[in-house]
Amino acid sequence: MEDNKDCPVSVVQKVIGGKWSILILYQLNTKIIRFGELDRLTPNMTQSTLTKELRRLENYQLVNRKVYAQVPPKVEYSLTKIGLELIPILKDLGQWGNKYIQYVRKQ
């Protein structure tokens, strides 16, 4: 296991380890979202970075991209079946994050 390709935690880190990946996945957890809406939901991210992160998540088969042949272009993003399986885990991470915030505030 020199390159960690068989280590499940290493695989998870590789797949969702992008700076914005978890936030994008979480935004897609309840509905299909168009690019512009995703852009508004992630104001600290440039459109270029959002595009790159979405392509990366699409390459890892976590996100579906549907392009409509119209002018202006319409592109929608949603989670794949395997991407949807991450949502309970992301919610658990959010709960842990809240506990951590409270812990740090008490210090």
C-alpha positions in Angstrom: 0.0 0.0 0.0 2.8 2.4 -0.8 0.7 4.9 -2.7 -2.4 4.4 -0.4 -4.7 3.5 -3.4 -6.2 0.7 -1.3 -6.7 2.8 1.8 -10.3 3.8 2.0 -9.6 7.0 4.0 -7.0 8.0 1.4 -9.5 7.5 -1.4 -12.1 9.7 0.4 -9.5 12.4 0.9 -8.6 12.3 -2.8 -12.2 12.3 -4.0 -13.6 15.0 -1.7 -10.4 16.7 -0.6 -10.7 19.7 -2.9 -11.0 23.0 -1.0 -14.6 23.5 -2.0 -15.8 20.0 -2.7 -17.6 19.4 0.5 -19.5 22.7 0.3 -20.5 22.1 -3.3 -21.7 18.6 -2.5 -23.7 19.9 0.5 -25.3 22.6 -1.7 -26.4 19.9 -4.1 -27.9 17.7 -1.4 -31.6 18.5 -1.8 -32.1 19.6 -5.4 -30.9 20.1 -8.9 -29.1 23.5 -9.1 -28.1 25.6 -12.1 -24.5 27.0 -12.3 -25.6 30.6 -11.5 -27.4 29.5 -8.3 -24.4 27.5 -7.2 -22.2 30.5 -7.9 -24.5 32.7 -5.6 -24.5 30.0 -2.9 -20.7 30.0 -2.8 -19.8 33.7 -2.8 -16.1 33.2 -1.7 -15.3 31.1 -4.7 -14.6 32.4 -8.2 -16.6 31.1 -11.2 -13.4 29.6 -12.6 -12.8 27.6 -9.4 -16.4 26.5 -9.2 -16.1 25.2 -12.8 -12.9 23.3 -12.0 -14.3 21.8 -8.8 -17.6 20.8 -10.5 -15.6 19.1 -13.3 -13.4 17.3 -10.7 -16.5 16.0 -8.9 -18.0 15.0 -12.2 -14.9 13.1 -13.1 -15.1 11.2 -9.8 -18.8 10.5 -10.6 -20.2 12.3 -7.6 -22.0 15.0 -9.7 -24.1 14.9 -12.8 -24.0 17.7 -15.3 -26.9 18.2 -17.7 -26.5 20.7 -20.6 -29.6 22.0 -22.4 -29.2 23.0 -26.0 -30.5 26.5 -25.8 -29.4 30.1 -25.9 -28.3 31.3 -23.4 -26.8 27.9 -22.3 -28.5 26.2 -19.4 -26.5 23.8 -17.2 -27.8 21.9 -14.2 -25.9 19.9 -11.6 -27.1 17.2 -9.3 -25.7 14.4 -7.2 -25.2 10.9 -8.6 -26.4 7.9 -6.6 -23.0 7.5 -5.1 -22.8 11.2 -4.4 -26.1 11.1 -2.6 -24.6 8.5 -0.2 -22.2 11.2 1.1 -25.0 13.4 2.4 -25.6 11.7 5.7 -21.8 11.8 6.3 -21.6 15.5 5.4 -24.5 16.2 7.8 -22.6 14.3 10.5 -19.5 16.3 9.8 -21.6 19.5 10.2 -22.8 18.3 13.6 -19.3 17.6 14.6 -18.3 21.1 13.3 -21.0 22.7 15.6 -19.7 20.7 18.6 -16.1 21.8 17.8 -17.1 25.4 17.5 -18.7 25.2 21.0 -15.7 23.4 22.3 -13.3 26.0 21.1 -15.4 28.9 22.4 -15.3 27.4 25.9 -11.5 27.4 25.8 
